[in-house]
Amino acid sequence: IGDKAIDVETGFNAGIKTALVLTGYGKKTVETLERKPDLIAENLLGAVKSITNYESRITN
């Protein structure tokens, strides 16, 4: 989870799911990304809620 392109690229390179938050540098970053993250959220809380909702659907 991050707000910069390097955060998303690091996740891709590690082979994990990625999330971009639109706070901080996120709004400018989303326009410049070559590869889109798995999740784009308004803020960190929104990202956490999306992840936990997804996880609860998988386990139930």
C-alpha positions, 0 to 999 in steps of 0.5 A: 500500500502506498502513494507513489509509483515506486510503492506499486512497482516494488509490490509488483516486483515482490509478486504481491498484490498492490494498492495505491491510495489517492492521498499524498502523492497518489492523485498525481501518481495514478495518472503516470503509472504504466501498470495499474495497482490491484486496488486504488482507494481514496485513503488508507482507511478505504484501502484497509476496508476493501482488503478486509471485506475481500478477505472476509468474503474469501474465508466465509 
